[in-house]
Amino acid sequence: MTVIEERKIKDEGGRPKKADNRKVNRNIQFTEKEYLRVKQNASKAGIKISSYIRQMSLTGKITPRLNEEERHFVTQLIGMANNLNQLTKLGRQDGLLTAAMMFEKYRDQVDELLKKLTTK
């Protein structure tokens, strides 16, 4: 075995190849209005434009990841997570009693939001 062959065997690291390679490419052309509409619909569904076009052409329907109400809940949860991070910082600065009282308030809000999500 030569040095070059040994190096090739040794350098086969990295991410494994995907089994499902898309090998056929077809171009599609849109007018500006059509493209903006497709882009908006893909954004509403929460997926990339290429995935949106592929799913619409194969199945004729899209199941969005999250609907508007669920996205609103996620936004609220993100805000609460930020508040909890600030609360942790406050607890380190001002003491645990202040942080514990505020934590109770945020915990109640999270519990209420989770109840809304589970009743769907």
SELOVO-521783 format. One record per residue (C-alpha): residue number from 1; residue in one letter; y, z, x. Coordinates in steps of 0.25 Angstrom, whole numbers, plus 5000, padded with zeros to 4 digits. Each point is the difference from the previous one (the first is absolute). Layout:
> NUM A Y Z X
...
END
This chain:
> 1 M 5000 5000 5000
> 2 T 5014 4996 5006
> 3 V 5012 5008 5000
> 4 I 5006 4992 4989
> 5 E 4988 5001 4990
> 6 E 5001 5016 5003
> 7 R 5015 5000 4996
> 8 K 4997 4992 4987
> 9 I 4990 5010 4996
> 10 K 5009 5012 5004
> 11 D 5012 4994 4993
> 12 E 4994 4999 4986
> 13 G 5007 5012 4994
> 14 G 5010 5001 4989
> 15 R 4999 4998 4985
> 16 P 4988 4993 4995
> 17 K 5001 4987 4994
> 18 K 5001 4999 4984
> 19 A 4988 4995 4993
> 20 D 5009 4993 4989
> 21 N 5009 4990 5007
> 22 R 5008 4991 4992
> 23 K 4998 4986 5007
> 24 V 5006 4991 4989
> 25 N 5015 4999 5000
> 26 R 5007 4993 4989
> 27 N 5015 4999 4998
> 28 I 5008 5002 4987
> 29 Q 5014 4996 4998
> 30 F 5009 5008 4990
> 31 T 5014 4997 4995
> 32 E 5010 5012 5004
> 33 K 4999 5005 4985
> 34 E 4985 4999 5000
> 35 Y 4999 5007 5014
> 36 L 5009 5011 4996
> 37 R 4992 5003 4987
> 38 V 4987 5000 5008
> 39 K 5006 5010 5010
> 40 Q 5006 5009 4989
> 41 N 4986 5000 4993
> 42 A 4993 5003 5013
> 43 S 5010 5011 5003
> 44 K 4998 5006 4986
> 45 A 4985 5000 5002
> 46 G 5002 5007 5014
> 47 I 4992 4989 5008
> 48 K 5004 4989 5009
> 49 I 5004 4986 4996
> 50 S 4987 4994 5006
> 51 S 4991 5010 4993
> 52 Y 5008 4998 4987
> 53 I 4998 4985 5000
> 54 R 4985 5001 5004
> 55 Q 4997 5010 4989
> 56 M 5007 4992 4990
> 57 S 4994 4987 5004
> 58 L 4986 5006 5000
> 59 T 5000 5010 4988
> 60 G 5013 4997 4992
> 61 K 5004 5014 4999
> 62 I 5005 5011 5009
> 63 T 4998 5015 4999
> 64 P 5011 5007 5007
> 65 R 4998 5011 5009
> 66 L 5010 5009 4993
> 67 N 5008 4998 4987
> 68 E 5014 5004 4998
> 69 E 4998 5014 4996
> 70 E 4990 5003 5011
> 71 R 5010 4995 5010
> 72 H 5010 5009 4994
> 73 F 4990 5012 5002
> 74 V 4998 4995 5015
> 75 T 5014 5000 5002
> 76 Q 5002 5014 4995
> 77 L 4988 5005 5008
> 78 I 5007 4994 5013
> 79 G 5013 5007 4997
> 80 M 4992 5013 4998
> 81 A 4993 4998 5013
> 82 N 5013 4999 5007
> 83 N 5005 5013 4993
> 84 L 4988 5007 5005
> 85 N 5002 4996 5014
> 86 Q 5015 5005 4999
> 87 L 4994 5013 4994
> 88 T 4991 5002 5012
> 89 K 5012 4998 5009
> 90 L 5008 5010 4991
> 91 G 4989 5010 5001
> 92 R 5000 5000 5015
> 93 Q 5015 5002 5000
> 94 D 5003 5009 4989
> 95 G 4987 5007 4998
> 96 L 4988 5000 4991
> 97 L 5005 5006 4988
> 98 T 5010 4989 4997
> 99 A 4990 4990 5003
> 100 A 4989 5006 4991
> 101 M 5010 5000 4988
> 102 M 5004 4986 5002
> 103 F 4985 4996 5002
> 104 E 4996 5006 4987
> 105 K 5011 4991 4993
> 106 Y 4995 4987 5007
> 107 R 4985 5004 4997
> 108 D 5003 5001 4985
> 109 Q 5007 4986 5001
> 110 V 4988 4994 5007
> 111 D 4990 5007 4990
> 112 E 5008 4994 4988
> 113 L 5000 4986 5006
> 114 L 4985 5000 5003
> 115 K 4998 5004 4985
> 116 K 5008 4988 4996
> 117 L 4991 4991 5009
> 118 T 4987 5006 4995
> 119 T 5003 4998 4985
> 120 K 5002 4985 5002
END
